[in-house]
Amino acid sequence: MLTTREMPTLQRVKQGYTTGARSLASRSVVGLARTRVTPNGLTVSGVSLCLAAAVLVPFEKHDDLLVYWLAAALFVVGSILDILDGALARAGGKSTPFGAFLDSTTDRVGEGAMLAAIALVFARASPPLPARSSSRTPAPAPRRSACAATSASARAPSASS
């Protein structure tokens, strides 16, 4: 194993972040593990908040600053619940293959909904495309190559025969 000095900086930061986030999450759910809250319940709650944030984003026309901050807060709380569901499953011994599948699938659903909402806002803000003209000129007839024209005239019967 490499010592801390031998590790590249990015790898040290990543390892420190992962270790710190997991220890913080596991300490946060110790009390929660003794309740009836299930990891799947946290997963569904988290994705519901992320979806609510995504639905809120396109309403930025009403009060953009308020809507964006409210959507951001909902999305962050939903993401924190998503972090805590795995920690709760590990701390309470409630890990299941279905829970892992549900967690990873709902992560992508929440993220995809938020990205789609942001894309919708950008699409609305972009200038409209120029209108196409309705008068279309007919396409020119396909041209035959010189070789095809010569071989066709060589096969055609002549009028003198």
MOQUIPE-V46159 format. One record per pair of residues at least 6 apart in sequence whose C-alpha atoms are under 8 Angstrom apart, sorted by sequence separation. I is the first residue (numbers start at 1). J is the second residue. If there is no record, write none. Layout:
i->I j->J
i->I j->J
This chain:
i->88 j->94
i->89 j->95
i->60 j->67
i->4 j->12
i->59 j->67
i->60 j->68
i->86 j->95
i->57 j->67
i->56 j->67
i->57 j->68
i->57 j->71
i->56 j->71
i->53 j->70
i->54 j->71
i->53 j->71
i->52 j->71
i->53 j->72
i->53 j->74
i->82 j->103
i->52 j->74
i->53 j->75
i->50 j->74
i->49 j->74
i->50 j->75
i->82 j->107
i->49 j->75
i->50 j->76
i->49 j->77
i->50 j->78
i->49 j->78
i->50 j->79
i->48 j->78
i->46 j->77
i->47 j->78
i->46 j->78
i->47 j->79
i->45 j->78
i->46 j->79
i->46 j->80
i->46 j->81
i->47 j->82
i->45 j->81
i->46 j->82
i->43 j->81
i->42 j->81
i->43 j->82
i->42 j->82
i->42 j->84
i->43 j->85
i->42 j->85
i->39 j->84
i->40 j->85
i->39 j->85
i->38 j->85
i->39 j->86
i->39 j->88
i->38 j->88
i->39 j->89
i->38 j->89
i->29 j->84
i->33 j->88
i->39 j->94
i->28 j->84
i->32 j->88
i->38 j->94
i->54 j->110
i->25 j->83
i->26 j->84
i->29 j->87
i->30 j->88
i->33 j->91
i->34 j->92
i->25 j->84
i->29 j->88
i->33 j->92
i->40 j->99
i->43 j->102
i->47 j->106
i->51 j->110
i->54 j->113
i->58 j->117
i->39 j->99
i->43 j->103
i->47 j->107
i->50 j->110
i->54 j->114
i->57 j->117
i->58 j->118
i->26 j->87
i->30 j->91
i->50 j->111
i->53 j->114
i->54 j->115
i->57 j->118
i->25 j->87
i->26 j->88
i->29 j->91
i->40 j->102
i->44 j->106
i->47 j->109
i->48 j->110
i->51 j->113
i->54 j->116
i->55 j->117
i->58 j->120
i->40 j->103
i->43 j->106
i->47 j->110
i->50 j->113
i->51 j->114
i->54 j->117
i->58 j->121
i->50 j->114
i->54 j->118
i->57 j->121
i->22 j->87
i->26 j->91
